[in-house]
Amino acid sequence: MAIDYQERIPNNVDLGSDRSLQRALEHWQPRFLQWWRDLGPTDFQGADVYLRTAVSVDRQGWASFGTVKMPDYRWGIFLAERDPDRVIGFGDEMGKPAWRQVPGDLRSTLRRLIVTQGDTEPASVEQQRLLGRTAPSLYDLRGLFQVNVEEGRHLWAMVYLLHAYFGRDGREEAEELLHRHSGDEDKPRILGTFNEPISEWLSFFMFTFFTDRDGKYQLMSLAESAFDPLARTCQFMLTEEAHHMFIGHTGLARVIKRTLEVMTELRTDEPDAVRAAGAIDLPTIQRFINYWFSSALDLFGSEASSNAALYFASGVKGRPDEAQFEDHLALNKTYRLEVPDGRGGVGVQEIPLRNGMNEATRSAYAAECDMFLQRWNAMIEGAGFAFRLRLPSRRFRRAIGVWAGATVDLAGAPIGPEAYHAGLAAWLPSDADRAFVHSLMKPVTEPGQVAGWIAPPDRGINGLPTDYEYVRMA
């Protein structure tokens, strides 16, 4: 079904045919807009921003570009086209028709997954609301706002599911999504990473690289769900999510490129000299990597998880790209899990593969992150420097799972508590590191101009030049 932009709420779900649902969502809409005005991007509600808007769910030509004030952005409800012949692709229900309604025995499970996913969307907007004040270019400012409006649309996607399929409980959960706030002491967001402040652009690029990439894996798993409306919702969300990760990995590549330019000009990799020249030294970038990668790891859940086994067995949540696996039942296979051996070392425990789905997905996520680090290391090597960026171990700084609270070094080797806490000071960004990065955050608002700590982008948006005025201030 085509997207209807004549409706008050743009949609391709024939919202007008269900007047009760339509009224409920139209009642929620002004509350969303008030949340956006209160906790969305600060100081830029009146700016004209060059944004893309979904006009179709077809991967080819699905978006149009144009200038719009963010409060006037057409947030809506878009699901991938329904396959009437779709069957469940994994687990105990494999081969049966996909569900068009919520099974009663899985109602609370599905609602909890949808609420948790939905809670992350406004959380990231709240985390990033002040960043516009220090954008390194209009190109980057526009990128921030594109992420923000699409996270807002992803919130709409989850709210639609709650309203359409979960009755009164769903409507109450939708209200709560606007009542919790990132970092709020009394009503924080559900997941810890989404309560972390993001007050400078290096962390923004880290967040969109690491945390949004976790979001990609979560959406890919839910896109396999036997609950067809959830699967179709997440399939389209993935189309938009790809650009968020693009902003992350290209942003970090540009930071590293500029650092290498300064190091080459100075003929040194000495951090103080690089900082004095207005760039971010590689050891500081490494410490931010250690922080944000380890923060994202717990989002996958425990390594050995009965919930993961239940989700897979019941058809609620599959593996990313389930079709790539030969065995879609995962009944008689095991997963080798590295665990603390109780004697200060590392042991191996074999668990049922279904119970190990979280760790298998976390492993794939880490491998994808490392692929980009190797590209950045190739840049560093090409510039003639020996420094190499590395991901810390998946055991490092964990708060959930078998390694929760374990004192391990960056390589994952168990160490004593004193050595661990002393090491954290060298492994994670210090107050001085954060203060230095903050000192670089000066807004650049001239078209085509870029702050000195980051390289210009290689190309503009939608075929436009890099010096296009992507944001026109009010």
Sequence and secondary structure as in RCSB ss.txt:
>XXXX:A:sequence
MAIDYQERIPNNVDLGSDRSLQRALEHWQPRFLQWWRDLGPTDFQGADVYLRTAVSVDRQGWASFGTVKMPDYRW
GIFLAERDPDRVIGFGDEMGKPAWRQVPGDLRSTLRRLIVTQGDTEPASVEQQRLLGRTAPSLYDLRGLFQVNVE
EGRHLWAMVYLLHAYFGRDGREEAEELLHRHSGDEDKPRILGTFNEPISEWLSFFMFTFFTDRDGKYQLMSLAES
AFDPLARTCQFMLTEEAHHMFIGHTGLARVIKRTLEVMTELRTDEPDAVRAAGAIDLPTIQRFINYWFSSALDLF
GSEASSNAALYFASGVKGRPDEAQFEDHLALNKTYRLEVPDGRGGVGVQEIPLRNGMNEATRSAYAAECDMFLQR
WNAMIEGAGFAFRLRLPSRRFRRAIGVWAGATVDLAGAPIGPEAYHAGLAAWLPSDADRAFVHSLMKPVTEPGQV
AGWIAPPDRGINGLPTDYEYVRMA
>XXXX:A:secstr
   BSSSSS BSS GGG HHHHHHHHHHHHHHHHHHHHHSSTT TTSEEEEEEE  SSSTT EEEEEEEGGG   
 B      TT B  SSTTTTSB BSS  GGGHHHHHHHHHHHHHHHHHHHHHTTTGGGG SSHHHHHHHHHHHHH
HHHHHHHHHHHHHHHSHHHHHHHHHHHHH  TT SSS  SSGGGGS   SHHHHHHIIIIIHHHHHHHHHHHTT 
SBHHHHHHHHHHHHHHHHHHHHHHHHHHHHHHHHHHHHHHHT   HHHHHHTTS  HHHHHHHHHHHHHHHHGGG
  SS HHHHHHHHHTSS  TTGGG S SS  S EEEEEEE SSSSEEEEEEEGGGGHHHHHHHHHHHHHHHHHHH
HHHHHHHTT         TTTT SSSTTTT  B TTS B  HHHHHHHHHHHS  HHHHHHHHHH     STT  
 TTS   SS STT  TTS  EE  
